[in-house]
Amino acid sequence: MYEIIAELEHSSIVRQAEIINLINEPDLQVLYLKASLSDGSVLYVRETVTPTSDKYSYHWQTADGQLIRRWDNAPHWPAVHTYPHHCHVGRPDNVLPSDRPTISDVIQYLTEQIAK
């Protein structure tokens, strides 16, 4: 969890990272944070890790709350061939296959998109 925080804090596109919830126990790690980005958009990061599961969501939205892209592994889209991993683009029902990204993958993608 701390490596995610460190990576966000060292990113050139992150203005501020606000930890909303952090639990770091042997059998439960939870991270929920909000990162304000250089273009005014916002990235919400949620990670929950237990000995038997790993749940994540990287939710990128405009300043006024409109979904840009969200990568997650909620088990709602079994028809997607990368199930449970998938990506929502532009709206919640526009779902594409996606491998499980790392925070580095997400930051790299956001950096490229913000630079355009």
N, C-alpha and C positions, 0 to 999 in steps of 0.2 A: 504494500500500500504506500509506503513512504517513497518508493521509487517513482510512483505515479505523481505524487505531489512534487517531488524534486524535478521531474521532467517538465511539468507544467510551469513551475517557478522559473526554470531556466530557458523557457521558450521565448523567442522574440515576439510572438504574437499574443502572448498572455499578459494583459495589463495587471490583473489581480486574480488570485485564486483564494476563494473563501471556503473553508472546510465547514460543511453543515453537520456532518456526523462522521466520527472516526472511532472504530472499535478495533483493538488489536489484542486479541486473546488467543491462546493456543489453538482452540477449535473454532474460532470465529473471527474473521476479519471483515470489517465493513468500512467502506469509504463512500461518502456522498459529498460532492463538492460542486461549486459553481465557479467557472472561470470566465471572467470578462475578457473579451478579445479586442485586439487593436482596431478592428473595423466596427466595433459596437455590438457585434453579435455575442452570443453566450454559449458556452459548452457546459453541459451538466454531465458529470461523471458519476456513475454508480457501479460499485464492485462489491460483491458479497462472496466470500470464499469460506467454505467449511470443508471438513475432511471428505465429504461426499458430493459437493457441488461447487460450481463456479458460475455465478450469474453476473452479467455486466450489461451496461447500457451507456453509450456515449451519444448524448442528445445535443445536436447543434441547432440553434434557433436564432432568428433575428432578434433584435432588441425588443420588438413588440410581441414576441412570443410565437412567431410563425415557424413551423418546422422547416429546416433546410435539409437535414440528414440525421438519421439515428441508426446506429449499429447496436444490435442487442441479440440476446439468445433466449428471449421469452418464448415458450413453446406454443405459439399461436399460429404458425404457418407451416404445418407439416408437409405441404406440397412443394415447398422450396427445397431444391436438391442439397443445399448446405444446412438443412435443418439440424439443430434449432437456430443456427446462426443465420442472420439476415440483416438487411438494411432497408430502412424506409427513406424514400426520397421525395421531398416536397410535400407529401401528405401521408397520413398514417396508413392508408390502404394501398399505396404504391410501394410494393415490397419486392426487393431484388435479392438474389443469392449473395452471400458474403461469407468469406472466411472470418475466423475470429481475429479481429484486429488487436494490436497492442496499442498502448497509449502513444508510442512513437509513430505508429502507422497513422493514427488519427491526427496527431499534430502535424505530421508531414503533409497529409491531405489538406488540412485546413490552411496551412501555410501557403500551399500552392494555389488554393482557391481564393484566398484573401489577396494574394499578389496579382490576380487577374484583373 
